[in-house]
């Protein structure tokens, strides 16, 4: 079923690229990344789920902070700068929408965000 949202196309592509690349990067080798789209009354819910090691509860409130890294052992040569999720959050909030994460350590992570539907 086709739908339209009120959003900056380029910025939302940046959000999707960042979240999908992270899911691939942190998912299990040979694992799966799932992208789900769900229509709500006046919003679209987008979920990106990986099957990786998940994120411990103590990190969930901080993953969107600039330069915060769950895995402190990764270096710049093997990982990013720690800015990607912060940028994603900024873009979604600039659209006056919500973003969040659900995760259980050892069972993967789901990043989600909403977009305003153009009704």
Secondary structure as GFF3:
##gff-version 3
##sequence-region A 1 119
A	DSSP	alpha_helix	9	26	.	.	.	ID=ss1
A	DSSP	beta_strand	33	39	.	.	.	ID=ss2
A	DSSP	beta_strand	43	50	.	.	.	ID=ss3
A	DSSP	three_ten_helix	57	59	.	.	.	ID=ss4
A	DSSP	alpha_helix	84	94	.	.	.	ID=ss5
A	DSSP	beta_strand	99	103	.	.	.	ID=ss6
A	DSSP	beta_strand	109	116	.	.	.	ID=ss7
###
